[in-house]
Amino acid sequence: MEQKTIGKFIAVLRKSQGMTQKELAEKLGVSDKTVSHWEREESAPDISLIPVIAEIFSVTCDELLRGEKSSKQAEVSETYNENKLSEKGEKQMKYLFEKALGRLKMKSIICIGIDAVGYVVSLIVTYLVGMRFGTDIEYMGLLFAAVFYIVSLVLTGVFRFQFGVSVKNDDFAISKSYYQKANMVSFFTAGITAIVFCYTLPVCTRYYTTGEQFIHGSVYAAVCLAILAVVFAVLTAKGLLSSKDRTNKQKKLFSLRLIVAVVTVCILAGTAVWEISFISEPNYDDYGVTQVAVYDDIDEFIDLMTTPTPIPNYADEETQLDIEEKMSLGEYTVTVDGEEYRFEWKNGDVRFFCQSDEGLPIDVSFVEDNRASIEQGTMQDKVYIAGYVFYPSVVLIAFLIYVLLKRRIDRLE
């Protein structure tokens, strides 16, 4: 008997029962690769496995070795039953794929949860640890968050690999479509990780306010989305995310998604760039700081610095933070003619002071009531608030437009 006949017959019997190569291999105690070799006629089952295989498929050993039923009538009957079982087997295989895809989606949610934890960790390290120990440790928040993001990406790949192993079978027509769906789930999960990382970058520094962090993060995310769109197009063209042989409706829906995504990203990125240019750091020589006094007497200077004065509420945010930091440091030391003078900084009107090489005179700069600075700060606050409302609104409107156009395409098809 030819060796290839056995392999072909095993493949027919297996498919007729909706059984995967992996499932048959588990029943026989061999690897799925071994079963694949049998069916590709590269090898034959061991003689000791023949009775077991025959029992699994309800055939005789003789029929298995000959690769056919014992009579023509039985062959005709088997052909009928085989076709009937093939439909049942396809339903069973579809169920297995759906179940495996559902598990992949649930595991992807775990990866997204890891991303969220990484973002929260970056906030904790940056604002709690960084503000306590100084700017040198602030970027540790980014490093801690990066660990979580890397773990998320690795798990995304591992879960996709597990999906492929659990349903490994290329003999069914539905296999390719489910592999494409699995690739799409993994691509979507990895994309979320990349976007969360973009919003983490500006968070891990105290040089940005909360509004600036959000705006800078939106710019980074927009660039990331553009890159992801290019990668998506390439993978789609290769047939990894969707079939090349798409229907006219599928082509229209794909074009609609692409157009809506590109327009939305352009609007968000353009708005964010404008906001960044608008809220760029002002020139503090013009806003709120004016040199008004030169002290030649150390006692007058010490008296000025130790007299409690509230921080001006008209000072810009950076000036206020700078003054608060100086006043919280406690004692300061100035040296005049080789003698040290200590004082406790309590003057909230003073922006900074500068000594000459000889100690005196001491130039003192004060915060000035500059209305232009106040107006700019007010406008920046309005821009921040508008941004928090504008960005989600644009995304929501884009989604609604997509839904309406999709329904129109569905009605026309």
Phi, psi and chi 1 to 4 in degrees:
 res  aa     phi    psi   chi1   chi2   chi3   chi4
   1 MET       -  136.0 -173.3   63.8 -161.1      -
   2 GLU   -68.8  142.8  -66.6 -176.4    2.1      -
   3 GLN   -64.1  -37.2  172.2 -179.8  -43.3      -
   4 LYS   -67.7  -25.9   64.8  178.6 -177.6  179.5
   5 THR   -63.6  -39.3  -55.4      -      -      -
   6 ILE   -62.6  -46.0  -59.8  176.1      -      -
   7 GLY   -61.9  -43.2      -      -      -      -
   8 LYS   -63.7  -41.4  -73.9 -176.6  176.6  179.9
   9 PHE   -65.6  -40.9 -165.8   42.4      -      -
  10 ILE   -61.1  -42.2  -69.4  175.5      -      -
  11 ALA   -62.2  -42.8      -      -      -      -
  12 VAL   -63.7  -45.8  170.6      -      -      -
  13 LEU   -64.2  -41.7  -66.4  172.5      -      -
  14 ARG   -64.1  -48.0  175.6 -179.3   61.9   78.1
  15 LYS   -64.2  -35.8  -67.4  177.7 -176.7  178.4
  16 SER   -64.0  -24.4   69.5      -      -      -
  17 GLN  -100.3    7.0  -65.7 -168.5   13.8      -
  18 GLY    65.0   33.2      -      -      -      -
  19 MET  -103.1  137.7 -172.4 -178.3  -59.6      -
  20 THR   -84.5  163.7   65.6      -      -      -
  21 GLN   -61.4  -36.0  -68.0  178.2  -16.5      -
  22 LYS   -66.3  -41.7 -176.5  178.1  179.6   63.5
  23 GLU   -65.3  -42.7  -70.9  173.3  -24.9      -
  24 LEU   -64.1  -39.7  177.1   58.2      -      -
  25 ALA   -62.7  -39.5      -      -      -      -
  26 GLU   -65.1  -37.7  -69.5  176.0  -11.0      -
  27 LYS   -66.5  -32.8  -68.7  178.0 -180.0  -67.7
  28 LEU   -94.4   -8.3  -62.4  174.3      -      -
  29 GLY    74.6   29.5      -      -      -      -
  30 VAL  -124.2  177.9  -62.8      -      -      -
  31 SER   -86.6  158.3   66.9      -      -      -
  32 ASP   -66.3  -25.8   53.5  -14.9      -      -
  33 LYS   -65.4  -36.2  -70.1 -175.8  178.3  179.4
  34 THR   -63.1  -44.7  -59.8      -      -      -
  35 VAL   -61.5  -41.0  175.9      -      -      -
  36 SER   -61.9  -39.3  178.2      -      -      -
  37 HIS   -63.3  -38.7  -71.1  -39.6      -      -
  38 TRP   -60.7  -49.4  -63.8  -15.7      -      -
  39 GLU   -71.3  -25.2  -63.9 -178.3   -4.0      -
  40 ARG   -89.0    7.3  -68.7 -157.5  -55.8  -94.8
  41 GLU    65.9   26.2  -54.7  160.7    2.8      -
  42 GLU   -89.7  -17.4  -63.8  176.9   -1.8      -
  43 SER  -159.2  175.6   63.3      -      -      -
  44 ALA  -126.4  154.3      -      -      -      -
  45 PRO   -62.8  149.8  -18.1   30.0      -      -
  46 ASP   -63.8  145.6 -172.7   87.7      -      -
  47 ILE   -58.2  -29.8 -168.9   64.8      -      -
  48 SER   -70.1  -19.4   61.9      -      -      -
  49 LEU   -89.7  -13.2  -66.9  175.8      -      -
  50 ILE   -57.2  -49.0  -64.5  -61.2      -      -
  51 PRO   -61.2  -36.6  -21.4   33.4      -      -
  52 VAL   -67.4  -44.3 -178.6      -      -      -
  53 ILE   -63.8  -41.6  -62.1  174.0      -      -
  54 ALA   -61.7  -40.0      -      -      -      -
  55 GLU   -68.3  -38.4 -177.2  179.0   -5.0      -
  56 ILE   -61.0  -40.7  -69.0  174.7      -      -
  57 PHE  -100.7    8.3  -64.7  119.5      -      -
  58 SER    58.3   45.3  -59.9      -      -      -
  59 VAL  -127.2  167.6  -63.7      -      -      -
  60 THR   -85.6  161.3   65.2      -      -      -
  61 CYS   -62.3  -37.7  -66.0      -      -      -
  62 ASP   -64.2  -42.6 -178.3   61.7      -      -
  63 GLU   -64.3  -38.5  -70.9  172.6  -25.1      -
  64 LEU   -65.3  -42.8 -176.3   62.2      -      -
  65 LEU   -69.6  -33.8  -69.6  171.7      -      -
  66 ARG   -82.5  -17.6  -72.1 -170.0  -64.2  108.8
  67 GLY    76.3   21.9      -      -      -      -
  68 GLU  -161.5  165.5   59.7 -178.4    0.1      -
  69 LYS   -71.0  161.7  -70.7  -66.3 -175.9  177.0
  70 SER   -74.1  -19.7   57.3      -      -      -
  71 SER  -141.2  161.1   65.8      -      -      -
  72 LYS   -64.5  -40.0 -173.7  175.3 -179.7  179.4
  73 GLN   -62.7  -41.4 -178.8   63.3   30.3      -
  74 ALA   -65.6  -34.3      -      -      -      -
  75 GLU   -66.9  -40.7 -175.2  176.5  -12.6      -
  76 VAL   -64.2  -43.9  173.2      -      -      -
  77 SER   -62.3  -41.0  176.9      -      -      -
  78 GLU   -66.0  -37.3  175.9   62.1   26.2      -
  79 THR   -62.9  -41.3  -59.0      -      -      -
  80 TYR   -63.6  -49.3  171.6   78.6      -      -
  81 ASN   -64.9  -34.9  -69.5  -29.6      -      -
  82 GLU   -64.0  -43.4  178.2 -176.2  -40.2      -
  83 ASN   -64.3  -38.0  -67.0  -25.7      -      -
  84 LYS   -66.8  -40.3 -170.7  173.1 -178.6  180.0
  85 LEU   -73.0  -26.4  -73.1  172.3      -      -
  86 SER   -62.0  -40.0  -66.0      -      -      -
  87 GLU   -63.6  -42.4  -62.8  178.2    2.0      -
  88 LYS   -65.3  -40.4  179.3 -179.9  178.9 -178.1
  89 GLY   -64.3  -37.2      -      -      -      -
  90 GLU   -65.8  -38.2 -174.7  174.1   -9.5      -
  91 LYS   -64.2  -41.2  -69.1 -178.5  179.7  178.8
  92 GLN   -64.0  -41.7  -68.2  175.7  -16.4      -
  93 MET   -65.4  -39.6 -178.9   53.4   60.4      -
  94 LYS   -62.2  -38.9 -173.5  175.1 -178.9  179.7
  95 TYR   -62.5  -42.4  169.7   76.1      -      -
  96 LEU   -63.0  -42.0  -68.4  174.8      -      -
  97 PHE   -64.8  -44.6  -87.7  108.9      -      -
  98 GLU   -61.0  -41.3  -71.1  -73.6   -5.5      -
  99 LYS   -65.2  -44.1 -170.8  174.7 -179.4 -179.7
 100 ALA   -65.7  -38.4      -      -      -      -
 101 LEU   -66.8  -37.2 -173.7   62.6      -      -
 102 GLY   -62.9  -41.4      -      -      -      -
 103 ARG   -63.4  -38.9  -71.0 -163.4  -60.4  -93.4
 104 LEU   -63.2  -41.0  177.8   62.0      -      -
 105 LYS   -64.7  -40.8  -68.5  178.7  179.3  179.0
 106 MET   -64.3  -41.3  -68.4  -59.4  -61.8      -
 107 LYS   -67.4  -31.4  -68.4  176.6 -179.7  178.1
 108 SER   -65.5  -34.2  -62.9      -      -      -
 109 ILE   -62.5  -35.7  -65.6  176.4      -      -
 110 ILE   -61.4  -42.8  -64.9  175.6      -      -
 111 CYS   -62.4  -41.8  -65.2      -      -      -
 112 ILE   -65.0  -37.1  -63.8  174.3      -      -
 113 GLY   -62.5  -38.7      -      -      -      -
 114 ILE   -63.2  -38.8  -66.4  174.8      -      -
 115 ASP   -60.2  -44.0  -64.9  -25.8      -      -
 116 ALA   -62.9  -41.6      -      -      -      -
 117 VAL   -62.8  -41.5  172.4      -      -      -
 118 GLY   -60.6  -40.1      -      -      -      -
 119 TYR   -65.4  -43.4 -176.2   78.3      -      -
 120 VAL   -63.4  -40.2  172.5      -      -      -
 121 VAL   -61.8  -40.6  168.0      -      -      -
 122 SER   -61.7  -38.4   69.7      -      -      -
 123 LEU   -65.6  -43.9  -67.0  176.2      -      -
 124 ILE   -63.5  -48.3  -66.3  174.6      -      -
 125 VAL   -65.4  -41.1  173.7      -      -      -
 126 THR   -68.9  -47.0  -60.3      -      -      -
 127 TYR   -91.4  -29.0  -72.6   98.5      -      -
 128 LEU   -93.1  -54.9  -62.6 -176.2      -      -
 129 VAL   -73.3  -45.9 -179.3      -      -      -
 130 GLY   -62.6  -42.6      -      -      -      -
 131 MET   -70.8  -21.6  -67.4 -178.6   68.9      -
 132 ARG   -84.8  -38.5 -179.3  176.9  179.2   83.1
 133 PHE  -107.9   -0.7  -65.0   99.2      -      -
 134 GLY   105.4  174.8      -      -      -      -
 135 THR   -68.9  -21.1   57.1      -      -      -
 136 ASP   -62.7  -25.9  -67.2  -21.7      -      -
 137 ILE  -102.6   -3.3 -159.6  171.8      -      -
 138 GLU   -59.7  -41.8  -73.6  175.1    3.0      -
 139 TYR   -71.7   -6.1  -66.8   98.9      -      -
 140 MET   -62.8  -28.7  -68.8  -63.1  -67.1      -
 141 GLY   -60.7  -39.7      -      -      -      -
 142 LEU   -66.7  -38.4 -179.2   60.3      -      -
 143 LEU   -66.4  -44.3  -64.6  178.2      -      -
 144 PHE   -61.7  -44.2  -81.8  102.9      -      -
 145 ALA   -64.5  -38.5      -      -      -      -
 146 ALA   -60.1  -34.7      -      -      -      -
 147 VAL   -61.4  -44.9  171.7      -      -      -
 148 PHE   -64.1  -40.9  -76.2   88.9      -      -
 149 TYR   -67.5  -39.1  -59.6  150.2      -      -
 150 ILE   -64.4  -43.1  -67.9  173.6      -      -
 151 VAL   -59.7  -41.7  169.7      -      -      -
 152 SER   -62.1  -43.8  176.3      -      -      -
 153 LEU   -65.5  -41.6  -69.7  174.8      -      -
 154 VAL   -63.0  -44.9  170.6      -      -      -
 155 LEU   -64.8  -35.1  -72.5  178.7      -      -
 156 THR   -59.7  -44.0  -60.9      -      -      -
 157 GLY   -66.1  -41.3      -      -      -      -
 158 VAL   -63.6  -44.5  169.8      -      -      -
 159 PHE   -64.6  -36.8  -66.2  151.3      -      -
 160 ARG   -66.4  -39.1  173.1   59.4 -176.8   85.6
 161 PHE   -64.6  -41.5  176.0   77.3      -      -
 162 GLN   -62.7  -37.1  -70.7  177.8  -17.4      -
 163 PHE   -60.9  -46.1  170.6   86.1      -      -
 164 GLY   -62.1  -38.4      -      -      -      -
 165 VAL   -69.6  -39.2  171.3      -      -      -
 166 SER   -69.6  -25.6   63.3      -      -      -
 167 VAL  -124.3   29.8  -65.7      -      -      -
 168 LYS   -63.7  105.4 -176.6  178.2  180.0 -178.2
 169 ASN  -171.0  115.7 -163.0  -52.6      -      -
 170 ASP   -99.9    8.2  -62.9  -32.4      -      -
 171 ASP   -84.6  -13.7  -62.9  -32.3      -      -
 172 PHE   -99.1  142.8  -68.1   88.0      -      -
 173 ALA   -64.1  -29.8      -      -      -      -
 174 ILE   -80.6   -9.1   62.2  173.6      -      -
 175 SER   -59.2  -47.3  -59.7      -      -      -
 176 LYS   -60.6  -43.2 -174.4  176.1 -179.6  179.6
 177 SER   -63.8  -37.0   64.0      -      -      -
 178 TYR   -74.5  -33.0  -82.9   98.0      -      -
 179 TYR   -63.1  -38.8  -71.8  150.9      -      -
 180 GLN   -65.7  -40.0  -69.4  168.1  -14.7      -
 181 LYS   -64.0  -40.3  -69.3  178.9 -178.7  179.5
 182 ALA   -64.5  -41.1      -      -      -      -
 183 ASN   -62.0  -38.5  -68.4  -22.0      -      -
 184 MET   -65.0  -41.6 -178.0   67.9   77.5      -
 185 VAL   -61.9  -45.3  170.9      -      -      -
 186 SER   -66.3  -39.9  -61.0      -      -      -
 187 PHE   -64.1  -42.8  179.2   81.0      -      -
 188 PHE   -62.2  -42.9  179.3   76.8      -      -
 189 THR   -64.4  -45.3  -54.5      -      -      -
 190 ALA   -63.8  -35.5      -      -      -      -
 191 GLY   -63.8  -40.2      -      -      -      -
 192 ILE   -62.9  -41.7  -69.9  180.0      -      -
 193 THR   -58.4  -44.3  -57.5      -      -      -
 194 ALA   -63.4  -41.0      -      -      -      -
 195 ILE   -68.7  -41.5  -67.7  174.1      -      -
 196 VAL   -61.3  -39.3  173.4      -      -      -
 197 PHE   -62.1  -38.7  176.4   74.0      -      -
 198 CYS   -61.6  -38.5  -70.2      -      -      -
 199 TYR   -76.7  -17.4  -83.5   99.9      -      -
 200 THR   -78.5  -32.9  -56.1      -      -      -
 201 LEU   -53.7  -52.4  -74.4  174.4      -      -
 202 PRO   -74.7  -16.0   26.2  -33.6      -      -
 203 VAL   -70.3  -35.1  167.5      -      -      -
 204 CYS   -80.9   47.1  -64.3      -      -      -
 205 THR  -162.0  142.7  172.9      -      -      -
 206 ARG   -92.6    8.6  -73.4 -167.6  -72.0  126.7
 207 TYR   -78.6  -14.8  -64.6  111.5      -      -
 208 TYR  -107.0  142.7  -67.9  140.1      -      -
 209 THR   -77.0  173.2   63.6      -      -      -
 210 THR   -60.1  -42.9  -57.0      -      -      -
 211 GLY   -63.2  -43.7      -      -      -      -
 212 GLU   -63.8  -37.6  -69.8  172.9  -33.2      -
 213 GLN   -60.1  -44.5  -70.5  169.9   -4.5      -
 214 PHE   -64.3  -42.6  177.6   77.6      -      -
 215 ILE   -68.5  -46.3  -66.3  172.1      -      -
 216 HIS   -62.4  -41.0  -79.6   78.2      -      -
 217 GLY   -61.6  -35.8      -      -      -      -
 218 SER   -66.1  -37.5  -62.1      -      -      -
 219 VAL   -64.4  -47.3  173.1      -      -      -
 220 TYR   -60.5  -41.1  -58.8  152.8      -      -
 221 ALA   -66.0  -37.1      -      -      -      -
 222 ALA   -63.8  -43.1      -      -      -      -
 223 VAL   -62.5  -41.7  174.1      -      -      -
 224 CYS   -62.5  -41.9  179.6      -      -      -
 225 LEU   -63.2  -37.8  -75.4  172.0      -      -
 226 ALA   -63.7  -41.9      -      -      -      -
 227 ILE   -64.7  -43.2  -63.9  174.2      -      -
 228 LEU   -62.5  -35.6  -70.1  173.6      -      -
 229 ALA   -64.2  -39.8      -      -      -      -
 230 VAL   -65.6  -44.9  173.5      -      -      -
 231 VAL   -62.4  -41.3  174.7      -      -      -
 232 PHE   -60.8  -43.6  177.2   82.9      -      -
 233 ALA   -63.0  -40.8      -      -      -      -
 234 VAL   -64.9  -47.4  172.3      -      -      -
 235 LEU   -65.3  -35.7  -65.4  178.1      -      -
 236 THR   -66.0  -41.6  -59.7      -      -      -
 237 ALA   -61.9  -32.0      -      -      -      -
 238 LYS   -82.6   -3.7  -68.0 -177.7  175.9  -66.3
 239 GLY    79.2   18.5      -      -      -      -
 240 LEU   -87.1  -26.5  -64.3  176.0      -      -
 241 LEU  -108.0  -23.7  -62.9 -178.9      -      -
 242 SER  -157.3  160.0   62.9      -      -      -
 243 SER   -71.6  142.9  176.1      -      -      -
 244 LYS   -68.6  -33.4  -64.6 -179.6 -177.8  178.7
 245 ASP   -88.4   71.8  -57.2  -35.0      -      -
 246 ARG   -93.3  153.9  -69.0  173.9  -68.9  176.3
 247 THR   -74.5  168.9   62.9      -      -      -
 248 ASN   -61.7  -37.7 -173.3   46.0      -      -
 249 LYS   -65.4  -42.7  177.9 -179.4  177.4 -179.7
 250 GLN   -64.4  -36.6  -70.6  174.3  -30.8      -
 251 LYS   -65.4  -41.1  -68.1  178.5  179.7  178.5
 252 LYS   -65.1  -42.2  -71.6 -178.1  179.2  179.5
 253 LEU   -65.0  -39.9  -71.1  176.1      -      -
 254 PHE   -62.7  -44.8  175.3   76.8      -      -
 255 SER   -62.8  -39.1  -60.2      -      -      -
 256 LEU   -63.2  -46.1  175.9   60.8      -      -
 257 ARG   -60.3  -44.1  -65.6 -170.7 -165.8  101.9
 258 LEU   -63.5  -45.3 -174.4   61.2      -      -
 259 ILE   -64.1  -46.7  -66.6  172.9      -      -
 260 VAL   -61.8  -42.0  171.6      -      -      -
 261 ALA   -65.3  -44.5      -      -      -      -
 262 VAL   -64.6  -46.1  170.1      -      -      -
 263 VAL   -62.8  -42.5  172.5      -      -      -
 264 THR   -62.9  -45.8  -56.9      -      -      -
 265 VAL   -62.6  -41.1  169.2      -      -      -
 266 CYS   -63.4  -41.9  -70.3      -      -      -
 267 ILE   -64.3  -46.8  -67.5  175.5      -      -
 268 LEU   -64.7  -45.0  -64.6  178.4      -      -
 269 ALA   -65.5  -43.2      -      -      -      -
 270 GLY   -62.5  -42.2      -      -      -      -
 271 THR   -64.3  -43.1  -55.2      -      -      -
 272 ALA   -64.2  -40.8      -      -      -      -
 273 VAL   -63.3  -42.1  170.1      -      -      -
 274 TRP   -62.4  -42.5  174.7   80.8      -      -
 275 GLU   -64.3  -39.7  -71.5 -176.9  -28.2      -
 276 ILE   -62.8  -42.3  -70.3  176.9      -      -
 277 SER   -66.7  -31.5   63.2      -      -      -
 278 PHE   -73.5  -37.9  179.6   82.5      -      -
 279 ILE   -99.3   21.6   62.9  174.3      -      -
 280 SER   -59.5  153.6   58.5      -      -      -
 281 GLU   -59.9  126.6 -175.8  175.9   -4.9      -
 282 PRO   -73.8  164.7   28.5  -34.4      -      -
 283 ASN   -83.4  111.0 -175.8  -10.4      -      -
 284 TYR   -74.9   -7.0  -69.6  106.2      -      -
 285 ASP   -73.5  -22.6  -68.0  -25.8      -      -
 286 ASP  -102.0  -23.9  -60.4  -30.9      -      -
 287 TYR  -114.5  100.5  -66.4  100.6      -      -
 288 GLY    87.0   -0.9      -      -      -      -
 289 VAL  -129.5  124.9  177.9      -      -      -
 290 THR  -141.4  131.4  -56.1      -      -      -
 291 GLN   -76.3  121.8  180.0  175.7  -51.0      -
 292 VAL  -127.7   -8.8  -64.7      -      -      -
 293 ALA  -149.2  145.0      -      -      -      -
 294 VAL  -127.3  122.6  177.3      -      -      -
 295 TYR  -106.2  123.8  -73.2   84.5      -      -
 296 ASP  -100.8   -5.9  -65.9  -47.4      -      -
 297 ASP  -115.6  123.2 -170.7  -55.5      -      -
 298 ILE   -66.4  -33.5 -173.3   61.3      -      -
 299 ASP   -66.7  -39.2  -68.1  -30.7      -      -
 300 GLU   -64.9  -39.1  -68.7 -177.4    6.0      -
 301 PHE   -65.3  -45.2  173.7   73.7      -      -
 302 ILE   -62.6  -40.9  -64.1  -63.0      -      -
 303 ASP   -62.5  -40.7 -177.9   60.7      -      -
 304 LEU   -62.0  -45.9  168.8   71.0      -      -
 305 MET   -74.0  -25.5  -59.0  -55.9  -63.7      -
 306 THR   -95.5   -1.5   55.9      -      -      -
 307 THR   -84.3  117.0  -58.7      -      -      -
 308 PRO   -61.0  126.5  -21.0   32.9      -      -
 309 THR  -138.3  129.9  -55.8      -      -      -
 310 PRO   -65.3  154.8   24.7  -34.0      -      -
 311 ILE   -71.2  128.7  -61.7  175.2      -      -
 312 PRO   -60.2  131.9  -19.9   31.3      -      -
 313 ASN   -76.9   -7.3   56.8    9.4      -      -
 314 TYR   -93.4   -3.5   48.3   75.0      -      -
 315 ALA   -69.4  148.1      -      -      -      -
 316 ASP   -67.8  164.7   56.7   78.7      -      -
 317 GLU   -60.7  -43.3 -175.4  175.5   -0.3      -
 318 GLU   -65.6  -38.6 -177.9  168.7  -27.4      -
 319 THR   -63.2  -43.2  -58.8      -      -      -
 320 GLN   -61.7  -44.9  -69.6 -170.2   24.5      -
 321 LEU   -63.0  -40.4  -68.5  174.0      -      -
 322 ASP   -63.4  -43.7 -169.3   24.0      -      -
 323 ILE   -66.7  -43.2  -65.8  173.6      -      -
 324 GLU   -60.0  -40.6  -71.4  175.4   -0.7      -
 325 GLU   -65.7  -43.2 -176.3  176.4    0.6      -
 326 LYS   -64.4  -43.6  -73.9 -177.5  171.9   65.1
 327 MET   -69.2  -26.3  -66.5  175.1   66.5      -
 328 SER   -81.0  -12.1   66.5      -      -      -
 329 LEU   -79.4  -10.3  -68.7  176.4      -      -
 330 GLY    84.3 -120.0      -      -      -      -
 331 GLU   -79.0  142.0  -68.3 -172.7  -15.8      -
 332 TYR  -122.0  159.1  -99.7   67.4      -      -
 333 THR  -129.9  131.9  -58.0      -      -      -
 334 VAL  -121.9  149.3  -66.5      -      -      -
 335 THR  -118.5  124.8  -57.6      -      -      -
 336 VAL  -128.6  123.0  178.2      -      -      -
 337 ASP    52.2   40.0  -63.4  -29.4      -      -
 338 GLY    80.2   -2.0      -      -      -      -
 339 GLU  -106.1  134.1 -174.8  175.6   -6.3      -
 340 GLU   -89.3  137.7  -69.2 -173.5  -11.0      -
 341 TYR  -123.5  125.3  -64.2   86.3      -      -
 342 ARG  -102.1  144.9  -65.7 -179.0  178.9  -85.1
 343 PHE  -151.1  158.5   66.3   89.8      -      -
 344 GLU  -102.7  119.0 -174.8  176.8   -5.0      -
 345 TRP   -69.0  115.0 -171.8  -48.5      -      -
 346 LYS  -128.9   -1.7  -65.7 -177.7  178.7 -179.6
 347 ASN   -89.5  105.4 -165.9  -26.8      -      -
 348 GLY   -75.8  -11.7      -      -      -      -
 349 ASP   -79.5  -19.9  -74.9  -25.6      -      -
 350 VAL   -83.6  125.9  174.9      -      -      -
 351 ARG   -82.7  -49.1  172.9   73.7  157.7   89.2
 352 PHE  -165.4  167.5   59.7   86.0      -      -
 353 PHE  -136.7  160.0   66.4   87.3      -      -
 354 CYS  -141.4  125.8  179.5      -      -      -
 355 GLN   -92.7  151.2  -72.1 -176.1  -92.8      -
 356 SER   -79.8  173.2   63.8      -      -      -
 357 ASP   -62.2  -29.9  -65.5  -23.2      -      -
 358 GLU   -85.6   -4.2  -67.3   77.0   18.2      -
 359 GLY   102.4  -43.8      -      -      -      -
 360 LEU  -124.1  148.1  -68.5  174.9      -      -
 361 PRO   -78.6  168.6   31.7  -36.7      -      -
 362 ILE  -114.4  120.2  -59.6  176.5      -      -
 363 ASP   -88.2  126.7  -62.2  -25.0      -      -
 364 VAL  -116.3  129.0  179.5      -      -      -
 365 SER  -109.5  134.6  -65.1      -      -      -
 366 PHE  -111.3  157.8  -67.2   83.3      -      -
 367 VAL   -78.1  128.5  177.8      -      -      -
 368 GLU  -105.8  149.8 -174.0 -177.4   50.9      -
 369 ASP   -74.1   89.0 -174.4   -1.7      -      -
 370 ASN  -106.6  110.7 -167.4  -48.2      -      -
 371 ARG   -67.2  -28.5  -64.1  -57.5  170.5 -175.5
 372 ALA   -63.4  -38.5      -      -      -      -
 373 SER   -65.9  -39.0  178.2      -      -      -
 374 ILE   -63.2  -46.2  -59.0  172.5      -      -
 375 GLU   -63.9  -39.7  -67.0  173.8    0.3      -
 376 GLN   -64.6  -42.5 -174.9 -171.2   35.2      -
 377 GLY   -61.9  -39.3      -      -      -      -
 378 THR   -64.7  -41.9  -57.9      -      -      -
 379 MET   -64.9  -38.8  -79.6  -59.8  -60.8      -
 380 GLN   -62.9  -41.5  -73.0 -177.8   -3.6      -
 381 ASP   -60.8  -40.9  -68.5  -21.4      -      -
 382 LYS   -65.1  -38.5  -68.8 -179.6  179.0  179.0
 383 VAL   -64.1  -42.5  168.6      -      -      -
 384 TYR   -59.9  -48.9  -66.3  149.8      -      -
 385 ILE   -62.1  -43.3  -64.7  172.7      -      -
 386 ALA   -62.1  -37.1      -      -      -      -
 387 GLY   -63.2  -42.1      -      -      -      -
 388 TYR   -62.5  -29.5  -71.9  128.8      -      -
 389 VAL   -89.0  -38.5  176.7      -      -      -
 390 PHE   -67.4  -48.3  177.5   76.8      -      -
 391 TYR   -61.2  -51.2  -70.4  105.0      -      -
 392 PRO   -61.7  -33.6  -21.4   33.5      -      -
 393 SER   -65.6  -41.4  -61.1      -      -      -
 394 VAL   -62.3  -44.4  169.7      -      -      -
 395 VAL   -62.6  -42.8  174.5      -      -      -
 396 LEU   -64.4  -44.1  178.7   60.1      -      -
 397 ILE   -63.5  -41.2  -67.8  173.1      -      -
 398 ALA   -61.7  -39.9      -      -      -      -
 399 PHE   -65.2  -43.3  176.3   75.3      -      -
 400 LEU   -64.6  -40.3  -67.4  175.6      -      -
 401 ILE   -62.1  -42.0  -68.7  175.1      -      -
 402 TYR   -62.0  -44.3  168.6   75.6      -      -
 403 VAL   -61.7  -43.9  171.2      -      -      -
 404 LEU   -65.1  -44.4  -67.5  175.3      -      -
 405 LEU   -67.6  -34.6  -66.3  177.4      -      -
 406 LYS   -64.4  -42.1 -178.6  178.3 -178.9  -61.5
 407 ARG   -63.0  -37.0  -72.4 -177.1  177.2  179.4
 408 ARG   -65.4  -41.7 -178.5  176.0  177.9   82.7
 409 ILE   -63.9  -40.2  -68.0  175.2      -      -
 410 ASP   -62.3  -38.0  -68.0  -22.6      -      -
 411 ARG   -71.9  -34.8  -72.9 -163.3  -60.7  -93.3
 412 LEU   -74.8  -28.2  -67.0  176.9      -      -
 413 GLU   -76.3      -  -69.6  -64.1  -31.5      -
